[in-house]
Amino acid sequence: MLLRYSKGARSERELLNLFHEKHFSVARAAGSGVNALSPDIIAAKNGKAFVFECKAWDKGSISIPNEKIESLLSWEKDGSMQAVVAWRMNNSGWFFIRPSDMTNTGKNHTVTKQAIMERGFTLDFFDKL
């Protein structure tokens, strides 16, 4: 469990730095992996703001509990921010997808590698802001 937390925290810090390099104001939420109340990262630039749930996973898909997605969408609604799931894949970098583009299985929101590559977007999307 500690190894997985360490990998996740390291990946969150990596993404935080990537957004900082793109001149975003960024913050990483303390304890974001402990509860569903806060996003992992908040990033804002030029009047646009995003809240991210981050995953670093080498399997063929990721699943996020609906409770986490609902919290992310609450941030989107209450804070006028865009909710985004960020997935770091080894040797491929970061891919992003909106929760509405994921599959709701009843308990989780799930996306496969193939689906995020087809329906998602890369870090280059944020260069346009």
N, C-alpha and C positions, 0 to 999 in steps of 0.2 A: 504494500500500500504506500509506503514512504517513497519508494522508487517512482511510482506512478505520479504521486503528488509533486515530487521534485522535477520530473520531466514536464509536467503540466505548468508548473510555476516558471520554469526556465523558458518554456515556449511562450508564455504570456509576456514575460519580460522582453523576449525577442521581438514579439509583435509590437509591444509598447515602443521599443526603440525604432522600429521600422516606421511607425507613424510619426514619431518625433522627428525623424530624418525628413519626413514629408511635410514638416512644419505644422503638424497638428498639435493642439493642446491635448495632452493625454493623462490618464490616471488609471492605475490598477487598483481594484478594490481589494482591501485586506480581507482575508477569509472568504473570498468569493467561492472557493471550492468546498466550503464547509456547509453553507446553506444556500437556499434558492432565492434569497432576498435581493442580492445585488449582482450586477453583471460582472464579468471578469475584467473588462476594460471599457473605458469611456473615452471617446476621441471626438474632437470638434475642430472645425476649421471653416472660416468664411461663412458662418451662420448655419452650417450643417453639422449635425451631431449624430454619433453612432454609439450604440451599446453592443458589446460583443460577448458572446459565450464562446470560449475557446476550447478546442480539443486538439491534442497531439496524439495521433493514433495511427498505427500501421496496418490495421486490418482493412477489410473491404468495405466497411460501413461504420458509421457512428450513430449512436442513439442517445438522445437527450430526454430525460424525464419531462413529461408535460408540465409538471410543476415549475421547472426551470424555464421552459419556454413561456409559460404564462407570466412569470415574473419579468422576463425580458420584454414581452409585449406590453406589460404594465408600464415599464420604463419608457417604452416607445410612446404610448398614449399620454402618460402624465407629463413627460418631459420633452415632447415633440422631437424625439430622437428616432433614428431608424434602427430596428433590431436586426442583428446579423449574427450568424453562426460562422465562426472562423475555424477552419480545420487545417492543421499543419501536417503535411505528409512528408515523410523522409524522402529526400532526393527529388522532391517535386515542389516544395515550398508551400505557400499558403493559398487556400481556396476559401471562398466566401459564398454564403447562400442565405437568403431570407427564410425565416421559419415557415412562411406560407408556401415556399417551394419545396419543403420537405414532406415526407409521408407521415401522416399521423396514424400510428398503429393502435391507438387507444390508450396506451400507457406512455408511449414515447413518440418523439418526432425523430425520424430516421432518414438518413441519406446515404446512398452508396457512392463509392469513388466515381463510378461512371456517371451517375446522376449529377453530382456536384460539378463535374467537368463539363457536362452538357448544359445545365440550368444555372450554374453558379457563375462567379466572376473571380478575377485574380486581384492582386494588390494594385495592378495598373489602373483599375477603376478609380481608385482614390487620387490618382494624379490629376484627374480632371477637375478637382475641386479647388 
